[in-house]
Amino acid sequence: MNKQIEAYIKAQSFIGTKEIRGPSHNQIVVDMFKDVGHAWVKDDETAWCAAFVGSMLEKVGVDSTRKLDARSYLGWGEVVEPEDAREGDVMVFYTGDKNGWRGHTGFLVSITSTGSYEILGGNQSDSVGINTYPKERLLGIRRIREVVPFKPMISSKELLAGSGALLASGAGVLGAVGPVPQIILSVGLTISLMAFGAFIIWNRVQARKRGER
């Protein structure tokens, strides 16, 4: 399963988690700060929307920004254009001054008919829930950068089979001719093997240029 969706599903399991009014604090919320490296926060009244998103990511093995400001997620993952947004994406909105530092972040649930965003997040009405945010306040959409595994243009089995067949055929031909032709064929076989090796290297370089590792 895609890690982005895993984090989103994990976030759903926390819906209903609320701050505790008064001197006591919800340990579940406090632990979210700990998950992102801020164990010094011992209350559930410190703004925790970024801690919530970060905690969900960390719980599924994805590095978060490990910061407590919502706008830090504008530099996380890869940029997603609004027309490409999909359920589970990390959304960042501004609160107060658009050019200020304050903001809110959460996971996209859906887009309404008017273009507003339904967001699953923490610290929404002092709890984990789903609230609607206007598109005018959107600062950015981010998604886990997906790593494409290395896949050579030709499989290792095909490469080995090809080189083995070449060697076998070359050896058979050499055994069937005289000394002088053997020298000529040996040189030709050596050149062919060198060319084959160069092709293998070129094949891997091209795959890496495509972003395959």
C-alpha positions as CSV (number, residue, x, y, z in Angstrom):
1,M,0.0,0.0,0.0
2,N,1.2,3.5,-0.8
3,K,2.7,5.2,2.3
4,Q,0.7,8.3,1.8
5,I,-2.5,6.3,2.0
6,E,-1.2,4.4,5.0
7,A,-0.7,7.7,6.8
8,Y,-4.1,8.9,5.8
9,I,-5.8,5.7,7.0
10,K,-3.8,5.9,10.3
11,A,-5.1,9.5,10.7
12,Q,-8.7,8.3,10.3
13,S,-8.3,6.1,13.3
14,F,-7.7,9.1,15.5
15,I,-10.9,10.9,14.6
16,G,-12.6,12.0,17.8
17,T,-9.4,12.5,19.8
18,K,-9.9,15.7,21.8
19,E,-8.0,18.1,24.0
20,I,-8.9,17.9,27.7
21,R,-10.1,21.1,29.2
22,G,-8.5,22.3,32.4
23,P,-5.1,21.3,33.9
24,S,-5.2,17.7,32.6
25,H,-4.0,16.9,29.1
26,N,-4.8,14.2,26.5
27,Q,-1.8,11.9,26.5
28,I,-2.5,10.8,23.0
29,V,-2.1,14.4,21.8
30,V,1.0,14.9,23.9
31,D,2.6,11.8,22.4
32,M,2.2,13.2,18.9
33,F,4.7,15.9,19.9
34,K,7.0,13.2,21.1
35,D,6.6,11.3,17.8
36,V,8.1,14.3,15.9
37,G,10.9,15.0,18.3
38,H,9.3,17.5,20.6
39,A,8.9,15.6,23.8
40,W,9.4,18.8,25.7
41,V,5.8,19.7,24.9
42,K,3.7,18.4,27.8
43,D,0.3,19.9,27.1
44,D,-2.4,19.5,24.5
45,E,-3.0,23.3,24.2
46,T,0.1,24.0,22.0
47,A,-1.0,24.2,18.4
48,W,-0.7,20.6,17.2
49,C,-1.9,20.3,13.6
50,A,1.6,19.9,12.3
51,A,2.4,17.5,15.1
52,F,-0.6,15.4,14.1
53,V,0.4,15.2,10.4
54,G,4.0,14.5,11.4
55,S,3.0,11.8,13.9
56,M,0.9,10.0,11.3
57,L,3.7,10.0,8.8
58,E,6.3,8.8,11.3
59,K,3.9,6.0,12.4
60,V,4.1,4.5,8.9
61,G,7.8,4.9,8.6
62,V,7.9,8.2,6.6
63,D,10.1,11.1,7.7
64,S,8.0,14.2,8.5
65,T,9.4,17.7,8.8
66,R,9.7,17.1,12.5
67,K,8.6,20.8,13.0
68,L,5.6,22.2,14.7
69,D,4.7,25.0,12.2
70,A,2.2,24.0,9.5
71,R,4.0,25.9,6.8
72,S,7.0,23.6,7.2
73,Y,5.2,21.1,5.0
74,L,5.5,23.4,2.0
75,G,9.0,22.2,1.8
76,W,8.2,18.5,2.3
77,G,7.7,15.8,-0.3
78,E,6.9,16.8,-3.9
79,V,4.7,19.6,-5.2
80,V,1.2,18.6,-6.3
81,E,-0.9,21.0,-8.5
82,P,-4.5,21.6,-7.3
83,E,-5.9,19.9,-10.4
84,D,-3.9,16.8,-9.5
85,A,-4.9,16.7,-5.8
86,R,-6.1,13.3,-4.5
87,E,-7.4,11.9,-1.2
88,G,-4.6,11.7,1.4
89,D,-2.5,14.5,0.1
90,V,-1.0,16.9,2.7
91,M,-2.6,20.3,2.4
92,V,-1.3,23.6,3.8
93,F,-3.4,26.7,4.3
94,Y,-2.6,30.1,5.7
95,T,-4.4,31.5,8.8
96,G,-4.2,35.2,9.6
97,D,-1.8,37.0,7.2
98,K,-1.1,35.1,4.0
99,N,2.5,36.4,4.1
100,G,2.9,35.6,7.8
101,W,4.0,32.4,9.5
102,R,0.8,31.0,10.8
103,G,-1.0,28.2,9.0
104,H,-2.8,24.9,9.2
105,T,-2.1,21.5,7.7
106,G,-4.0,18.2,7.3
107,F,-4.9,15.4,4.9
108,L,-7.2,16.0,2.0
109,V,-10.5,14.1,2.3
110,S,-12.4,15.5,-0.7
111,I,-13.0,18.6,-2.8
112,T,-16.5,20.1,-2.6
113,S,-18.6,21.3,-5.5
114,T,-17.6,24.9,-4.8
115,G,-13.9,24.0,-4.8
116,S,-13.4,24.1,-1.0
117,Y,-11.3,21.3,0.7
118,E,-12.5,18.9,3.3
119,I,-9.5,18.3,5.5
120,L,-8.9,15.6,8.1
121,G,-6.6,17.2,10.7
122,G,-5.6,17.7,14.3
123,N,-6.3,20.8,16.3
124,Q,-9.5,21.4,14.3
125,S,-12.0,22.7,16.9
126,D,-9.5,21.3,19.5
127,S,-9.9,17.8,18.2
128,V,-9.1,15.4,15.3
129,G,-11.9,15.8,12.8
130,I,-12.9,16.9,9.3
131,N,-13.4,20.6,8.6
132,T,-13.8,22.5,5.4
133,Y,-11.3,25.2,4.3
134,P,-11.8,27.6,1.4
135,K,-9.6,27.2,-1.7
136,E,-8.6,30.9,-1.4
137,R,-6.5,30.0,1.7
138,L,-4.6,27.2,0.1
139,L,-0.8,27.7,0.1
140,G,0.2,24.3,-1.3
141,I,-0.3,20.6,-1.7
142,R,2.4,18.0,-1.1
143,R,2.8,14.3,-1.5
144,I,5.3,11.7,-0.4
145,R,8.0,11.6,-3.1
146,E,7.7,8.1,-4.6
147,V,11.0,6.3,-5.3
148,V,11.0,4.3,-8.5
149,P,13.0,1.1,-8.1
150,F,15.8,0.4,-10.5
151,K,14.7,-1.6,-13.4
152,P,17.2,-2.3,-16.2
153,M,16.0,-2.1,-19.8
154,I,17.1,-5.8,-20.1
155,S,16.8,-8.2,-17.2
156,S,19.9,-9.7,-15.6
157,K,18.8,-13.2,-16.8
158,E,18.6,-12.0,-20.3
159,L,22.0,-10.4,-20.1
160,L,23.6,-13.6,-18.6
161,A,21.8,-15.8,-21.2
162,G,23.0,-13.6,-24.0
163,S,26.6,-13.5,-22.8
164,G,26.6,-17.3,-22.2
165,A,25.3,-18.0,-25.6
166,L,27.8,-15.8,-27.2
167,L,30.7,-17.5,-25.4
168,A,29.4,-21.0,-26.2
169,S,28.9,-20.2,-29.9
170,G,32.3,-18.6,-30.1
171,A,34.0,-21.6,-28.4
172,G,32.3,-24.0,-30.8
173,V,33.4,-22.1,-33.9
174,L,37.0,-21.8,-32.7
175,G,37.2,-25.6,-32.2
176,A,36.1,-26.2,-35.7
177,V,38.7,-24.1,-37.6
178,G,42.5,-24.0,-38.1
179,P,45.1,-22.0,-36.2
180,V,45.1,-18.8,-38.3
181,P,41.3,-18.5,-38.5
182,Q,41.2,-19.2,-34.7
183,I,43.3,-16.1,-34.1
184,I,41.1,-14.0,-36.3
185,L,37.9,-15.3,-34.7
186,S,39.4,-14.9,-31.2
187,V,40.0,-11.2,-31.9
188,G,36.5,-10.9,-33.3
189,L,35.0,-12.6,-30.3
190,T,37.0,-10.4,-27.9
191,I,35.7,-7.2,-29.7
192,S,32.2,-8.6,-29.5
193,L,32.4,-9.2,-25.8
194,M,33.8,-5.7,-25.2
195,A,31.0,-4.2,-27.2
196,F,28.5,-6.3,-25.3
197,G,30.0,-5.1,-22.0
198,A,29.8,-1.5,-23.2
199,F,26.1,-2.0,-24.0
200,I,25.4,-3.3,-20.5
201,I,27.1,-0.2,-19.0
202,W,25.2,2.1,-21.4
203,N,21.9,0.3,-20.5
204,R,22.4,1.0,-16.8
205,V,23.4,4.6,-17.3
206,Q,20.3,5.3,-19.3
207,A,18.1,3.7,-16.6
208,R,19.7,5.9,-14.0
209,K,19.1,9.0,-16.1
210,R,15.4,8.1,-16.1
211,G,15.5,8.3,-12.3
212,E,15.5,4.5,-11.8
213,R,17.7,3.3,-8.9
